[in-house]
Amino acid sequence: MKKHKCNLDLLWFHVNEAKEELESLLRDIRCAQGEKPEGDDMCLLPPQGFTEEHLAGSLSHAYHHLNFAWNGRNKTMLEADSHFSRNEKFPRHFVRYWPRTAQNKRQKSSQGLW
């Protein structure tokens, strides 16, 4: 496998954005359960405001940044942004990095990925 140097600035930005989105989602879940957030955080959604659409929006935003971090890891910010739609997609070859358990192998082989 060819080794490339990672763009740490790009990685930091996109992983941090994903982390912030997931932290916000966790806060919204706690608020929807009636818990009060810790520290300076506030509940921005009423309990009835947490919907499947809200979950989908938050998770897709986090996935976007994680996928962009992986796909743009060896590119400059300008190069990564110029291939925006390609870099935000889930990397097809990423499955090679997943742990290969017996159950995982059966699932992937039935899907034609292994």
Protein Blocks (a to p, Z undefined) as FASTA:
>chain_A
ZZddddfklmmmmmmmmmmmmmmmmmmmmmmnopacehjbccfbdfklpcfklmmmmmmm
mmmmmmmmmmmmmpcfklmmmmmmmmmpccfklmmmpccdfklmmmmmmnopZZ
